[in-house]
Amino acid sequence: MCNYCMECTKHSLLTTMADKEFQFGDSGASTSYPVQCSSLEMDGYVMIKDRPCKIVEMNTSESGKHGHAKVHLVGLDIFTGETHEDIFPSTHNLDVPSVSMKDLLVSGVKDGYLTFVDDNFDTREGPKVPEGELGEKITERGKFETPFVVGF
């Protein structure tokens, strides 16, 4: 018996693989899934021009003599708020991003970051306060030391 001696073929192959460095890895979970364009709904989510968007306008045109019905989608980028629009055949599959919302119990604002209570009731510093009117409202409420809920 070799006791992982590096002399036998079996163990030298295993240690060679273990010695390699990998740049990255993921859990294998997809960040999006395909859905037929005709089954999308208002206020749903879809990838438009490779950006995750919330659907704010959706128009379907009738099929023509030589073609399919078309769906005109207008969406707001969920990260930047920019408007994106595109036209797709109703029978095509589009990617729908996996979006999850989470409510945070905010206990204050410190140096431009939210201080919140997580699911385990531990106090943590979290996301940066957004810019603009929403950020101003959150910062103002954070001064009063009364916890409030913010959805992310």
Secondary structure as GFF3:
##gff-version 3
##sequence-region A 1 152
A	DSSP	alpha_helix	9	19	.	.	.	ID=ss1
A	DSSP	beta_strand	32	36	.	.	.	ID=ss2
A	DSSP	three_ten_helix	37	39	.	.	.	ID=ss3
A	DSSP	beta_strand	45	48	.	.	.	ID=ss4
A	DSSP	beta_strand	51	61	.	.	.	ID=ss5
A	DSSP	beta_strand	70	77	.	.	.	ID=ss6
A	DSSP	beta_strand	83	89	.	.	.	ID=ss7
A	DSSP	beta_strand	93	97	.	.	.	ID=ss8
A	DSSP	beta_strand	103	110	.	.	.	ID=ss9
A	DSSP	beta_strand	113	117	.	.	.	ID=ss10
A	DSSP	beta_strand	123	128	.	.	.	ID=ss11
A	DSSP	alpha_helix	132	142	.	.	.	ID=ss12
A	DSSP	beta_strand	148	151	.	.	.	ID=ss13
###
